[in-house]
Amino acid sequence: MTDPNQSASGEMPLISHLVELRNRLLRVVAVVLVIFLCLFYFANDLYHYVSAPLRDMLPPGSSMIATEVASTFLAPFKLTLVLSILVAMPFILHQAWAFISPGLYQSEKRIALPLLVSSILLFYAGMAFAYYVVFPLLFAFFTTTGPADVAVMTDINSYLDFVLKLFFAFGVVFEIPVAIILLVSSGIVTPADLAAKRPYIIVGCFVVGMLLTPPDVMSQTLLAVPMWMLYEVGLAFGRMIKVKQKEDDEEEVVDEDSNSSPNPQ
């Protein structure tokens, strides 16, 4: 019996793909909503934790302030919503993988799944690096370099926008090794080409740091230097992949030669 969702060639029509996409998006929204409802009770505690790097550096007598009427509610609400999406990210990417994996070749699946898992872990690692390494250095610098007669009292909404931007920037930057592996494995570039362009890459890291971070030299440098280090890590893995591909190609040539040689009588 023929499946009504399949065409004569065995392929699903466009409407079936759209229905599947809608169902997966609904699952994602439902999971994010459930996580949000579980976390919202702790919204103020979560904001207290995220704001700790700045509050620990404030001079005695200073505190964070709310300059808008609804900031005391909206800032923790916004933070909780963003955290809900981040917590649900493995499920979101799993749904994306389940949607696209049927159209991939087996060789593509073998490399895509490890890279998918690695991208999640690297994004979380970038956020952790920003919170535990960058924020203490950054806020210690900011709170001690201002004029002596200016009190440091940061608005909670402005602070949240600032740290979310840095979280996203460092999370994306930590995906550099994954991007390099994809480029090398697909044959778009070679490790030798990337190594030859190292001076331009270093300048590009500082340019990207300038564009993604707030306009100060400290945060730009703290983003650009890890970008450069991650580029070198990705380049090392790219060389390993290229060597592995060369060995596989040589093995295939040997197998073809052995199969094509005449059998002894």
KEKEZA-315164 format. One record per residue (C-alpha): residue number from 1; residue in three letters; x, y, z. Coordinates in steps of 0.1 Angstrom, whole numbers, plus 5000, padded with zeros to 4 digits. Layout:
+------+------+------+-------+------+
! resi ! resn ! east ! north !   up !
+------+------+------+-------+------+
!  NUM !  ALA !    X !     Y !    Z !
...
+------+------+------+-------+------+
This chain:
+------+------+------+-------+------+
! resi ! resn ! east ! north !   up !
+------+------+------+-------+------+
!    1 !  MET ! 5000 !  5000 ! 5000 !
!    2 !  THR ! 5014 !  5034 ! 4990 !
!    3 !  ASP ! 5020 !  5060 ! 5017 !
!    4 !  PRO ! 4999 !  5091 ! 5009 !
!    5 !  ASN ! 5027 !  5113 ! 5021 !
!    6 !  GLN ! 5051 !  5100 ! 4995 !
!    7 !  SER ! 5054 !  5106 ! 4958 !
!    8 !  ALA ! 5057 !  5079 ! 4932 !
!    9 !  SER ! 5095 !  5082 ! 4934 !
!   10 !  GLY ! 5095 !  5075 ! 4971 !
!   11 !  GLU ! 5103 !  5111 ! 4982 !
!   12 !  MET ! 5082 !  5131 ! 5006 !
!   13 !  PRO ! 5065 !  5161 ! 4990 !
!   14 !  LEU ! 5071 !  5196 ! 5002 !
!   15 !  ILE ! 5040 !  5198 ! 5023 !
!   16 !  SER ! 5051 !  5168 ! 5043 !
!   17 !  HIS ! 5084 !  5184 ! 5050 !
!   18 !  LEU ! 5067 !  5216 ! 5061 !
!   19 !  VAL ! 5044 !  5196 ! 5084 !
!   20 !  GLU ! 5074 !  5179 ! 5100 !
!   21 !  LEU ! 5092 !  5212 ! 5104 !
!   22 !  ARG ! 5061 !  5227 ! 5121 !
!   23 !  ASN ! 5058 !  5197 ! 5145 !
!   24 !  ARG ! 5095 !  5199 ! 5155 !
!   25 !  LEU ! 5093 !  5237 ! 5160 !
!   26 !  LEU ! 5062 !  5232 ! 5182 !
!   27 !  ARG ! 5082 !  5206 ! 5203 !
!   28 !  VAL ! 5111 !  5231 ! 5206 !
!   29 !  VAL ! 5087 !  5259 ! 5218 !
!   30 !  ALA ! 5070 !  5235 ! 5243 !
!   31 !  VAL ! 5104 !  5224 ! 5258 !
!   32 !  VAL ! 5116 !  5260 ! 5261 !
!   33 !  LEU ! 5083 !  5270 ! 5277 !
!   34 !  VAL ! 5085 !  5242 ! 5303 !
!   35 !  ILE ! 5121 !  5250 ! 5311 !
!   36 !  PHE ! 5112 !  5287 ! 5314 !
!   37 !  LEU ! 5083 !  5280 ! 5338 !
!   38 !  CYS ! 5106 !  5259 ! 5359 !
!   39 !  LEU ! 5133 !  5285 ! 5361 !
!   40 !  PHE ! 5112 !  5316 ! 5364 !
!   41 !  TYR ! 5107 !  5310 ! 5402 !
!   42 !  PHE ! 5144 !  5315 ! 5405 !
!   43 !  ALA ! 5147 !  5345 ! 5381 !
!   44 !  ASN ! 5160 !  5369 ! 5408 !
!   45 !  ASP ! 5185 !  5343 ! 5420 !
!   46 !  LEU ! 5197 !  5338 ! 5385 !
!   47 !  TYR ! 5202 !  5375 ! 5379 !
!   48 !  HIS ! 5220 !  5377 ! 5413 !
!   49 !  TYR ! 5244 !  5350 ! 5401 !
!   50 !  VAL ! 5250 !  5365 ! 5366 !
!   51 !  SER ! 5256 !  5400 ! 5381 !
!   52 !  ALA ! 5281 !  5387 ! 5408 !
!   53 !  PRO ! 5312 !  5395 ! 5387 !
!   54 !  LEU ! 5303 !  5432 ! 5386 !
!   55 !  ARG ! 5288 !  5434 ! 5422 !
!   56 !  ASP ! 5320 !  5419 ! 5436 !
!   57 !  MET ! 5341 !  5447 ! 5420 !
!   58 !  LEU ! 5319 !  5477 ! 5430 !
!   59 !  PRO ! 5334 !  5502 ! 5454 !
!   60 !  PRO ! 5320 !  5502 ! 5490 !
!   61 !  GLY ! 5287 !  5520 ! 5491 !
!   62 !  SER ! 5278 !  5514 ! 5455 !
!   63 !  SER ! 5251 !  5491 ! 5441 !
!   64 !  MET ! 5233 !  5483 ! 5409 !
!   65 !  ILE ! 5203 !  5504 ! 5401 !
!   66 !  ALA ! 5171 !  5502 ! 5381 !
!   67 !  THR ! 5165 !  5534 ! 5360 !
!   68 !  GLU ! 5132 !  5522 ! 5345 !
!   69 !  VAL ! 5099 !  5513 ! 5363 !
!   70 !  ALA ! 5097 !  5477 ! 5349 !
!   71 !  SER ! 5134 !  5469 ! 5349 !
!   72 !  THR ! 5133 !  5450 ! 5382 !
!   73 !  PHE ! 5108 !  5426 ! 5365 !
!   74 !  LEU ! 5119 !  5426 ! 5328 !
!   75 !  ALA ! 5157 !  5421 ! 5334 !
!   76 !  PRO ! 5153 !  5388 ! 5353 !
!   77 !  PHE ! 5125 !  5378 ! 5329 !
!   78 !  LYS ! 5147 !  5384 ! 5299 !
!   79 !  LEU ! 5176 !  5365 ! 5315 !
!   80 !  THR ! 5154 !  5335 ! 5324 !
!   81 !  LEU ! 5141 !  5333 ! 5288 !
!   82 !  VAL ! 5176 !  5334 ! 5273 !
!   83 !  LEU ! 5188 !  5308 ! 5298 !
!   84 !  SER ! 5158 !  5286 ! 5289 !
!   85 !  ILE ! 5168 !  5287 ! 5253 !
!   86 !  LEU ! 5205 !  5279 ! 5261 !
!   87 !  VAL ! 5195 !  5250 ! 5284 !
!   88 !  ALA ! 5172 !  5236 ! 5257 !
!   89 !  MET ! 5199 !  5240 ! 5230 !
!   90 !  PRO ! 5208 !  5202 ! 5230 !
!   91 !  PHE ! 5172 !  5194 ! 5223 !
!   92 !  ILE ! 5168 !  5221 ! 5197 !
!   93 !  LEU ! 5199 !  5209 ! 5178 !
!   94 !  HIS ! 5186 !  5173 ! 5182 !
!   95 !  GLN ! 5154 !  5183 ! 5165 !
!   96 !  ALA ! 5174 !  5201 ! 5138 !
!   97 !  TRP ! 5195 !  5170 ! 5133 !
!   98 !  ALA ! 5165 !  5147 ! 5131 !
!   99 !  PHE ! 5150 !  5169 ! 5104 !
!  100 !  ILE ! 5181 !  5171 ! 5081 !
!  101 !  SER ! 5198 !  5138 ! 5088 !
!  102 !  PRO ! 5176 !  5117 ! 5064 !
!  103 !  GLY ! 5189 !  5138 ! 5035 !
!  104 !  LEU ! 5226 !  5132 ! 5044 !
!  105 !  TYR ! 5249 !  5105 ! 5031 !
!  106 !  GLN ! 5264 !  5080 ! 5056 !
!  107 !  SER ! 5298 !  5096 ! 5053 !
!  108 !  GLU ! 5283 !  5130 ! 5060 !
!  109 !  LYS ! 5265 !  5117 ! 5091 !
!  110 !  ARG ! 5297 !  5103 ! 5105 !
!  111 !  ILE ! 5313 !  5137 ! 5106 !
!  112 !  ALA ! 5282 !  5159 ! 5112 !
!  113 !  LEU ! 5271 !  5143 ! 5144 !
!  114 !  PRO ! 5304 !  5147 ! 5163 !
!  115 !  LEU ! 5307 !  5182 ! 5151 !
!  116 !  LEU ! 5271 !  5189 ! 5163 !
!  117 !  VAL ! 5280 !  5177 ! 5198 !
!  118 !  SER ! 5313 !  5196 ! 5197 !
!  119 !  SER ! 5296 !  5228 ! 5187 !
!  120 !  ILE ! 5272 !  5226 ! 5217 !
!  121 !  LEU ! 5301 !  5220 ! 5242 !
!  122 !  LEU ! 5323 !  5247 ! 5226 !
!  123 !  PHE ! 5295 !  5273 ! 5228 !
!  124 !  TYR ! 5290 !  5265 ! 5265 !
!  125 !  ALA ! 5327 !  5266 ! 5270 !
!  126 !  GLY ! 5329 !  5301 ! 5255 !
!  127 !  MET ! 5302 !  5313 ! 5278 !
!  128 !  ALA ! 5320 !  5298 ! 5308 !
!  129 !  PHE ! 5352 !  5314 ! 5297 !
!  130 !  ALA ! 5335 !  5348 ! 5295 !
!  131 !  TYR ! 5319 !  5345 ! 5329 !
!  132 !  TYR ! 5348 !  5330 ! 5349 !
!  133 !  VAL ! 5378 !  5346 ! 5331 !
!  134 !  VAL ! 5368 !  5377 ! 5312 !
!  135 !  PHE ! 5342 !  5393 ! 5334 !
!  136 !  PRO ! 5364 !  5395 ! 5366 !
!  137 !  LEU ! 5392 !  5411 ! 5346 !
!  138 !  LEU ! 5369 !  5434 ! 5327 !
!  139 !  PHE ! 5349 !  5447 ! 5356 !
!  140 !  ALA ! 5380 !  5451 ! 5378 !
!  141 !  PHE ! 5394 !  5473 ! 5351 !
!  142 !  PHE ! 5362 !  5493 ! 5345 !
!  143 !  THR ! 5354 !  5500 ! 5382 !
!  144 !  THR ! 5389 !  5512 ! 5390 !
!  145 !  THR ! 5398 !  5535 ! 5360 !
!  146 !  GLY ! 5369 !  5560 ! 5363 !
!  147 !  PRO ! 5372 !  5595 ! 5377 !
!  148 !  ALA ! 5374 !  5596 ! 5415 !
!  149 !  ASP ! 5342 !  5617 ! 5418 !
!  150 !  VAL ! 5320 !  5594 ! 5397 !
!  151 !  ALA ! 5301 !  5567 ! 5416 !
!  152 !  VAL ! 5298 !  5533 ! 5398 !
!  153 !  MET ! 5261 !  5524 ! 5398 !
!  154 !  THR ! 5252 !  5503 ! 5368 !
!  155 !  ASP ! 5217 !  5499 ! 5356 !
!  156 !  ILE ! 5205 !  5462 ! 5358 !
!  157 !  ASN ! 5191 !  5463 ! 5322 !
!  158 !  SER ! 5222 !  5478 ! 5307 !
!  159 !  TYR ! 5244 !  5453 ! 5325 !
!  160 !  LEU ! 5223 !  5424 ! 5312 !
!  161 !  ASP ! 5225 !  5436 ! 5276 !
!  162 !  PHE ! 5262 !  5440 ! 5280 !
!  163 !  VAL ! 5269 !  5405 ! 5294 !
!  164 !  LEU ! 5245 !  5388 ! 5269 !
!  165 !  LYS ! 5264 !  5403 ! 5241 !
!  166 !  LEU ! 5296 !  5390 ! 5255 !
!  167 !  PHE ! 5282 !  5356 ! 5262 !
!  168 !  PHE ! 5270 !  5353 ! 5225 !
!  169 !  ALA ! 5303 !  5367 ! 5212 !
!  170 !  PHE ! 5325 !  5343 ! 5231 !
!  171 !  GLY ! 5301 !  5314 ! 5224 !
!  172 !  VAL ! 5303 !  5320 ! 5186 !
!  173 !  VAL ! 5341 !  5325 ! 5187 !
!  174 !  PHE ! 5346 !  5292 ! 5204 !
!  175 !  GLU ! 5331 !  5276 ! 5173 !
!  176 !  ILE ! 5361 !  5285 ! 5152 !
!  177 !  PRO ! 5377 !  5250 ! 5154 !
!  178 !  VAL ! 5344 !  5234 ! 5142 !
!  179 !  ALA ! 5343 !  5259 ! 5112 !
!  180 !  ILE ! 5379 !  5252 ! 5103 !
!  181 !  ILE ! 5373 !  5214 ! 5104 !
!  182 !  LEU ! 5343 !  5218 ! 5081 !
!  183 !  LEU ! 5362 !  5239 ! 5056 !
!  184 !  VAL ! 5392 !  5215 ! 5055 !
!  185 !  SER ! 5371 !  5183 ! 5054 !
!  186 !  SER ! 5350 !  5197 ! 5026 !
!  187 !  GLY ! 5380 !  5207 ! 5005 !
!  188 !  ILE ! 5372 !  5244 ! 5004 !
!  189 !  VAL ! 5406 !  5253 ! 5019 !
!  190 !  THR ! 5437 !  5234 ! 5029 !
!  191 !  PRO ! 5457 !  5237 ! 5062 !
!  192 !  ALA ! 5486 !  5251 ! 5041 !
!  193 !  ASP ! 5464 !  5279 ! 5028 !
!  194 !  LEU ! 5452 !  5287 ! 5063 !
!  195 !  ALA ! 5487 !  5287 ! 5077 !
!  196 !  ALA ! 5499 !  5311 ! 5049 !
!  197 !  LYS ! 5471 !  5335 ! 5058 !
!  198 !  ARG ! 5479 !  5336 ! 5095 !
!  199 !  PRO ! 5489 !  5373 ! 5096 !
!  200 !  TYR ! 5456 !  5383 ! 5080 !
!  201 !  ILE ! 5437 !  5360 ! 5104 !
!  202 !  ILE ! 5453 !  5377 ! 5134 !
!  203 !  VAL ! 5443 !  5411 ! 5122 !
!  204 !  GLY ! 5409 !  5398 ! 5114 !
!  205 !  CYS ! 5405 !  5385 ! 5150 !
!  206 !  PHE ! 5410 !  5419 ! 5163 !
!  207 !  VAL ! 5386 !  5434 ! 5138 !
!  208 !  VAL ! 5360 !  5409 ! 5148 !
!  209 !  GLY ! 5367 !  5415 ! 5184 !
!  210 !  MET ! 5361 !  5452 ! 5178 !
!  211 !  LEU ! 5328 !  5446 ! 5161 !
!  212 !  LEU ! 5314 !  5420 ! 5185 !
!  213 !  THR ! 5323 !  5435 ! 5218 !
!  214 !  PRO ! 5316 !  5468 ! 5235 !
!  215 !  PRO ! 5339 !  5496 ! 5224 !
!  216 !  ASP ! 5368 !  5491 ! 5247 !
!  217 !  VAL ! 5403 !  5478 ! 5241 !
!  218 !  MET ! 5402 !  5454 ! 5271 !
!  219 !  SER ! 5372 !  5433 ! 5259 !
!  220 !  GLN ! 5383 !  5434 ! 5223 !
!  221 !  THR ! 5417 !  5419 ! 5233 !
!  222 !  LEU ! 5402 !  5393 ! 5256 !
!  223 !  LEU ! 5381 !  5381 ! 5226 !
!  224 !  ALA ! 5407 !  5384 ! 5199 !
!  225 !  VAL ! 5435 !  5364 ! 5216 !
!  226 !  PRO ! 5413 !  5334 ! 5223 !
!  227 !  MET ! 5401 !  5336 ! 5187 !
!  228 !  TRP ! 5437 !  5333 ! 5175 !
!  229 !  MET ! 5444 !  5304 ! 5199 !
!  230 !  LEU ! 5412 !  5286 ! 5187 !
!  231 !  TYR ! 5422 !  5292 ! 5151 !
!  232 !  GLU ! 5455 !  5274 ! 5158 !
!  233 !  VAL ! 5437 !  5245 ! 5175 !
!  234 !  GLY ! 5414 !  5242 ! 5145 !
!  235 !  LEU ! 5444 !  5243 ! 5122 !
!  236 !  ALA ! 5460 !  5215 ! 5140 !
!  237 !  PHE ! 5429 !  5194 ! 5138 !
!  238 !  GLY ! 5426 !  5203 ! 5101 !
!  239 !  ARG ! 5461 !  5189 ! 5095 !
!  240 !  MET ! 5452 !  5157 ! 5112 !
!  241 !  ILE ! 5420 !  5153 ! 5091 !
!  242 !  LYS ! 5440 !  5160 ! 5059 !
!  243 !  VAL ! 5465 !  5133 ! 5068 !
!  244 !  LYS ! 5437 !  5109 ! 5076 !
!  245 !  GLN ! 5420 !  5116 ! 5043 !
!  246 !  LYS ! 5453 !  5111 ! 5024 !
!  247 !  GLU ! 5458 !  5077 ! 5041 !
!  248 !  ASP ! 5422 !  5067 ! 5032 !
!  249 !  ASP ! 5428 !  5077 ! 4996 !
!  250 !  GLU ! 5460 !  5057 ! 4994 !
!  251 !  GLU ! 5443 !  5026 ! 5009 !
!  252 !  GLU ! 5415 !  5029 ! 4983 !
!  253 !  VAL ! 5441 !  5030 ! 4955 !
!  254 !  VAL ! 5458 !  4999 ! 4969 !
!  255 !  ASP ! 5425 !  4981 ! 4972 !
!  256 !  GLU ! 5416 !  4990 ! 4936 !
!  257 !  ASP ! 5450 !  4979 ! 4923 !
!  258 !  SER ! 5447 !  4945 ! 4941 !
!  259 !  ASN ! 5412 !  4939 ! 4929 !
!  260 !  SER ! 5421 !  4948 ! 4893 !
!  261 !  SER ! 5452 !  4926 ! 4891 !
!  262 !  PRO ! 5448 !  4893 ! 4873 !
!  263 !  ASN ! 5446 !  4862 ! 4894 !
!  264 !  PRO ! 5475 !  4837 ! 4890 !
!  265 !  GLN ! 5467 !  4806 ! 4870 !
+------+------+------+-------+------+
